[in-house]
Amino acid sequence: MNVGRKKILVITSVEAEKESILRGLQPTNAIDVVVSGVGIAAAAATTARVLASQKYDLVINAGIAGGIVGQAEVESIVVADAVVAADFGTETIDGFLSIDELGFGTSRIAVPENLVTTVVKALADNGQTVTAGAIVTVSTVTGTTETAQEIMRRVPEVKAEAMEGFGVATAAKQFDVPILEIRTISNAVGPRDREAWRIKEALQTLQEASKILQEVLT
């Protein structure tokens, strides 16, 4: 199924992600891949700058990420059905209050359901292990079991954690452009265990996913 998109902007955080995506694409003028730098601020600023310079029909934040244990295993793919800023709020003596609960805005940006359904089906039909669910954006990567459990308490439907999605989605929303966030899983969210990371494999999965995305979205 082709959803009729004409011009797509893909935002990655680092050059290695961009290179993987480009290796997966056939030569095209329909997709631009731009590196924003790491973190929500860099992602938002870069996305807004590019969107101000040219019209796009869709923005995709793509890259590797940490997967929630039991929800998104290493080398699988997560397609966000919501992009959530997991630490956007305040601490109180009674626990965390989101920016939504404080009444000052929202920590959640929805992803068009038809896009999620189309992409998940296409990836699955091509043999990829893929799931849909919330991808949280954090400013500090989770490194303990306790923090992982707290994120799951705040966002029970969370599948993966990264550092740029909410920034990209916020900028896209300002320009009224639909957003996708697609992540391939390189490691489990929780205590840092570098020996268990599979960055090379996750980048290879990102390359393979890019081929499929080009077919279904352009």
PAKOLSE-102278 format. One record per atom (N, C-alpha, C, O): z, y, x; residue in three letters. Coordinates in steps of 0.2 Angstrom, whole numbers, plus 5000, padded with zeros to 4 digits. Each point is the difference from the previous one (the first is absolute). Example, Ala and Ser with C-alpha at 12.3 -4.5 7.8 and 13.67 -1.06 7.14 Angstrom:
<atoms>
503949725066ala;500050064996ala;500050065004ala;500349995005ala;499350064993ser;500150065004ser;500350054996ser;500150065003ser;
</atoms>
This chain:
<atoms>
500049945004met;500050064996met;500050065004met;500450015005met;499150044994asn;500050065004asn;500350054995asn;499750014995asn;500850035008val;500350054996val;499750075000val;500250054997val;499249955007gly;499650065000gly;500350065004gly;499850064998gly;500649935007arg;500250055004arg;499450025005arg;499649965002arg;500450114999lys;499450025004lys;500250025007lys;499749995005lys;500950044996lys;500250035007lys;500849985000lys;500450024996lys;499849955010ile;500649975001ile;500350035006ile;499750005005ile;500950024995leu;500450025006leu;500549955001leu;500549994996leu;499549985010val;500649955002val;500450045006val;499750025005val;500949984993ile;500550035005ile;500449945003ile;500349964997ile;499750045010thr;500449955004thr;500550045004thr;499950065001thr;500749915001ser;500450045004ser;499950005008ser;500150045003ser;499649904999val;499850005007val;499349975001val;499749984996val;500150035010glu;499349995002glu;499849924999glu;499549994998glu;501049975004ala;499849935000ala;499949984993ala;499649954999ala;500750084996glu;499849984993glu;499350034998glu;499749964997glu;500250105005lys;499350024999lys;499549965003lys;499549984997lys;500650005009glu;499549965003glu;499949934997glu;499449974999glu;501150004998ser;500049944996ser;499650014994ser;499549964998ser;500650094999ile;499650024993ile;499350015002ile;499649974996ile;500250065009leu;499350025002leu;499749935002leu;499450004998leu;500949965005arg;499749945002arg;499849954994arg;499549975000arg;500950044994gly;499949974994gly;499450034996gly;499849974995gly;500050095006leu;499650044996leu;499249995002leu;499950005006leu;499749994990gln;499350015001gln;499950085001gln;500350044997gln;499249985007pro;499850075001pro;499950034993pro;499749984996pro;500750085003thr;500050034994thr;500250075000thr;500350025005thr;499450024991asn;500250074999asn;500550014995asn;500250064998asn;500049894998ala;500450004994ala;500750005002ala;500450024995ala;499849965011ile;500749995002ile;500150045006ile;499749985005ile;500850064995asp;500350045006asp;500749975002asp;500449994995asp;499749995011val;500649985002val;500350055005val;499850015005val;500850014993val;500450055004val;500749985002val;500349974996val;499950055010val;500649985002val;500550064999val;499850065002val;500849934995ser;500450064998ser;500550015005ser;500350065001ser;499949895003gly;500750005003gly;500549964996gly;499949994994gly;500750005009val;500549964997val;500450044996val;500250065002val;500049924992gly;500550044996gly;499850034994gly;499450025000gly;501050004995ile;499850034994ile;499750075001ile;499650014996ile;500750035008ala;499850075001ala;499350005003ala;499550034997ala;500449935008ala;499350005003ala;499549974995ala;499450035000ala;500849924997ala;499549974995ala;499850054994ala;499450014999ala;501150034999ala;499950044994ala;499550065003ala;499650024997ala;500650015009ala;499650055003ala;499349995001ala;499650034998ala;500349915005thr;499349985002thr;499649994994thr;499450024999thr;500949944996thr;499649984994thr;499850074996thr;499550004998thr;501050055002ala;499950064996ala;499450045004ala;499650034997ala;500449975010arg;499550035003arg;499349984999arg;499650034999arg;500449905001val;499349974999val;499850014993val;499450014999val;501049984996leu;499850014993leu;499850074999leu;499650014995leu;500750045009ala;499850074998ala;499350015003ala;499750054999ala;500149915006ser;499350015003ser;499449974997ser;499550015001ser;500749944995gln;499449964997gln;500349964994gln;500649984999gln;498950014996lys;500249964994lys;500049935001lys;499549975002lys;501150004995tyr;500049925001tyr;500249984993tyr;500350034996tyr;499549915002asp;500149964994asp;500649965000asp;500349984995asp;499950005011leu;500649955001leu;500350015007leu;499650015005leu;501049994995val;500450005006val;500449945001val;500349974996val;499649995010ile;500349945001ile;500550015006ile;499750025006ile;500949974994asn;500549995006asn;500049935002asn;500249964996asn;499550025010ala;500049935002ala;500349995007ala;499950055004ala;500349904997gly;500349985006gly;500549945000gly;499949964995gly;500550035010ile;500449945000ile;500750034998ile;500250065000ile;500349894998ala;500650024998ala;500549945000ala;499849955002ala;500850074997gly;500549944999gly;500049984993gly;500050044995gly;500149895004gly;500149974994gly;500749984998gly;500449985004gly;499750034990ile;500749974997ile;500049935000ile;499649974998ile;500950005005val;500149935001val;500049974993val;500350024995val;499349935004gly;499949964993gly;499550044995gly;499949974995gly;499950095007gln;499550034996gln;499350015003gln;499550004997gln;500550015010ala;499450015003ala;500049975007ala;500450035004ala;499349924997glu;500149965007glu;499550035005glu;499550044998glu;500749955008val;499650025006val;499349984999val;499949944999val;499650105003glu;499349994999glu;499750014993glu;499449994999glu;501050024996ser;499850014993ser;499850074999ser;500150045005ser;499749984989ile;499850064998ile;500450034994ile;500149964996ile;500150105005val;500350034994val;499650064997val;499850045004val;500049964990val;499750064997val;500550034996val;500349974995val;499850095006ala;500650044996ala;499750014993ala;499550034999ala;501049964996asp;499950024994asp;500450074998asp;500050034995asp;500549985010ala;500350065000ala;500250025008ala;500249965003ala;499850104998val;500250035007val;500650034999val;500150054996val;500449935007val;500750034999val;500450025007val;500049965005val;500250104994ala;500450035006ala;500749974999ala;500450034997ala;499849925007ala;500649964999ala;500650045002ala;500649994997ala;499350065008asp;500650045002asp;500050074998asp;500350055003asp;499349974992phe;499950074997phe;500650014995phe;499949994994phe;500650045008gly;500650014996gly;500650035004gly;499950035005gly;500749954993thr;500650025003thr;500549945000thr;500049964995thr;500450045010glu;500649955000glu;500650044996glu;500150065001glu;500349904996thr;500650024997thr;500549955001thr;499949945003thr;500750074996ile;500649955001ile;499949944995ile;500349955002ile;499350064993asp;499949944995asp;499349975002asp;499849954996asp;499950075009gly;499349975002gly;499450055000gly;500150064999gly;499349915001phe;499450045001phe;499850024993phe;500049974995phe;499850105005leu;499750024994leu;499350035002leu;499950035004leu;499649944992ser;499350025002ser;499850074997ser;500450034997ser;499150005006ile;499850074998ile;499950004992ile;500050054997ile;499749895000asp;499950004993asp;500750014996asp;500050044996asp;500549925007glu;500750014997glu;500350065000glu;500450034996glu;499450015010leu;500350075001leu;499650054996leu;500250054999leu;499249934998gly;499650044996gly;499650055004gly;499850064997gly;500049935009phe;499750045004phe;499249985002phe;499750035004phe;500149924993gly;499349985001gly;500049924999gly;500449974996gly;499150005007thr;499949935000thr;499949975006thr;499750035005thr;500649914996ser;499949965006ser;499549944999ser;499949965005ser;499750044990arg;499649954998arg;499350034998arg;500050044995arg;499549935008ile;499350024998ile;499649944998ile;500049955004ile;499850044990ala;499649954997ala;499349995003ala;499750055002ala;500149894998val;499349985002val;499649984994val;500349964996val;499150065004pro;499649984994pro;500049924999pro;499849975005pro;500450014989glu;500049934999glu;499449965001glu;500049955003glu;499450084995asn;499449975000asn;499849995008asn;499749955001asn;500550105003leu;499849995007leu;500449945003leu;499849965004leu;500950044994val;500449955003val;499749934998val;500049955004val;499950044989thr;499749944998thr;499449985003thr;499949945002thr;499650104999thr;499449995003thr;500049985007thr;499749955002thr;500850085002val;500049995007val;500449935001val;499849965004val;500750034993val;500449945000val;499649944999val;500049955003val;499650054991lys;499549954999lys;499549995005lys;499949945002lys;499850115001ala;499549995005ala;500349975006ala;499749965003ala;500950064999leu;500349975006leu;500149934999leu;499949965004leu;500450034990ala;500249934999ala;499449954999ala;500049955003ala;499550084994asp;499449964999asp;499749985007asp;499649955001asp;500550095004asn;499749995007asn;500549975004asn;500050005007asn;500549964990gly;500549965004gly;500650035003gly;500349975004gly;499850104995gln;500650035003gln;500649994996gln;500049994994gln;500650015009thr;500649994997thr;500250084998thr;500150035005thr;499949984989val;500150074998val;500550014994val;500049954996val;500450105004thr;500550014994thr;500050084999thr;499850045004thr;500349974990ala;500150074998ala;500750024999ala;500449964997ala;499850105004gly;500750024999gly;500150075003gly;499650035003gly;501049994997ala;500250075003ala;500049995008ala;500249955003ala;499550105000ile;500150015007ile;500450065001ile;499850064998ile;500749945006val;500550055001val;499850045006val;499849975005val;500350104995thr;499950045006thr;500750025002thr;500450024996thr;499749975011val;500750025003val;499850045006val;499550005003val;501050044999ser;500050045006ser;500349975006ser;499850015005ser;500649944993thr;500349965006thr;499949924998thr;500249984995thr;499449995009val;499949934999val;500649965000val;500550005004val;499549954991thr;500649964999thr;500149955006thr;499649975002thr;501150035000gly;500149965006gly;500649954999gly;500249975004gly;500150034989thr;500649964999thr;499949974993thr;499650024996thr;500849925003thr;500049974994thr;500350044995thr;499750004994thr;500850045007glu;500350044995glu;499550064998glu;500050014994glu;499650025010thr;499650054998thr;499449974996thr;499850034995thr;500049915007ala;499549964996ala;500249994993ala;499750014995ala;501049975004gln;500349984994gln;500050074995gln;499950004994gln;500350055010glu;500150074996glu;499350024997glu;499950034995glu;499649965009ile;499350024998ile;499849964994ile;499750024995ile;500449915005met;499949964995met;500450024993met;499849994995met;500850035007arg;500450034994arg;499750064997arg;500050004994arg;499850045010arg;499750074997arg;499349984997arg;499850034995arg;499849935008val;499349984997val;500049934999val;499749975005val;500550004990pro;500049934999pro;499349965001pro;500049945002pro;499550104996glu;499449975000glu;499650015007glu;499449985000glu;501050045005val;499650015007val;499849945003val;500349955000val;499150065003lys;499649945004lys;500050025007lys;500049955004lys;499950114998ala;499950025007ala;500350075001ala;500150044996ala;499949975011glu;500350075002glu;499650035006glu;499749965004glu;500150104995ala;499650045005ala;500250075000ala;500650014997ala;499150035007met;500250075001met;499650054998met;500150065001met;499349934996glu;499550054998glu;499850014993glu;499850054998glu;500349894998gly;499750004993gly;500150064996gly;499650034997gly;501149995002phe;500250054996phe;499750075002phe;499850044996phe;500149975010gly;499750065003gly;499350004998gly;499750054997gly;499949905004val;499349994998val;499950014992val;499650044998val;500849934999ala;500050004992ala;500150074998ala;499750024995ala;500850015008thr;500250074997thr;499450055001thr;499950044996thr;499849965010ala;499450045002ala;499449984995ala;499750054997ala;500249895002ala;499549984995ala;500150024993ala;499550034997ala;501149975001lys;500250024993lys;499950085000lys;499850024994lys;500350025011gln;499950075000gln;499250014998gln;499950054997gln;499749915006phe;499350014999phe;499749964994phe;499449994999phe;501049984997asp;499849964995asp;499649945002asp;499549994996asp;500649985009val;499649945002val;500449945000val;500650005002val;499249944995pro;500349945000pro;500249975006pro;499650015005pro;500949954996ile;500349985006ile;500149925000ile;500149974995ile;499850005010leu;500149935002leu;500450005006leu;499950045005leu;500649914995glu;500349995007glu;500049925001glu;500249964995glu;499550025010ile;499949935002ile;500349995007ile;499850035005ile;500649924995arg;500349985006arg;500049935002arg;500149954996arg;499750035010thr;500149935003thr;500650005003thr;500350045004thr;500149904995ile;500749995003ile;500049975007ile;499749955001ile;500650095003ser;500149985007ser;500749975002ser;500149975005ser;500450054991asn;500749985001asn;500450004994asn;499850034995asn;500849945005ala;500450004995ala;500550065000ala;500250025005ala;499950014989val;500550065000val;500749975001val;500249964997val;500250075008gly;500649985001gly;500250015008gly;499750045003gly;500749924999pro;500250005008pro;499450005004pro;499549964999pro;500450085006arg;499450005004arg;500049945005arg;500449995003arg;499049984996asp;499949945004asp;499350005002asp;499549974997asp;500450065009arg;499350025002arg;499649935002arg;499450004999arg;501049955003glu;499649945001glu;499749974994glu;499649965000glu;500750064994ala;499749974994ala;499450044997ala;499749984995ala;500250085008trp;499550054997trp;499349975001trp;499949965006trp;499750054990arg;499349975000arg;499550064999arg;499650004995arg;500450055010ile;499650064999ile;499349985001ile;499650034996ile;500249935009lys;499349995001lys;499749964994lys;499550024997lys;500949935000glu;499849974994glu;499950044994glu;499650004996glu;500950055003ala;500050044994ala;499450055001ala;499750024995ala;500150005011leu;499450045001leu;499449974998leu;499550024998leu;500549915004gln;499449964999gln;499949994992gln;499550014997gln;501149984999thr;500050004993thr;499750074997thr;499650004995thr;500650055008leu;499850074998leu;499250015001leu;499750024995leu;500149955010gln;499250005001gln;499749964995gln;499550024997gln;500749925002glu;499749964994glu;500150034994glu;499550004996glu;501050035002ala;500150034994ala;499550064999ala;499850024994ala;500150025011ser;499550055000ser;499349984998ser;499750044996ser;500149915006lys;499449974998lys;499950004992lys;499650024997lys;501049955000ile;500049994993ile;500150064996ile;499650014995ile;500850045008leu;500150064996leu;499350045000leu;499950034995leu;499749975011gln;499450035000gln;499549974994gln;499750044997gln;500349905002glu;499649974995glu;500250024993glu;499650014996glu;501049995003val;500350014993val;500150074998val;500050024994val;500150035011leu;500150074998leu;499550055001leu;500050064998leu;499449925006thr;499550055001thr;499449984996thr;499550035001thr;
</atoms>
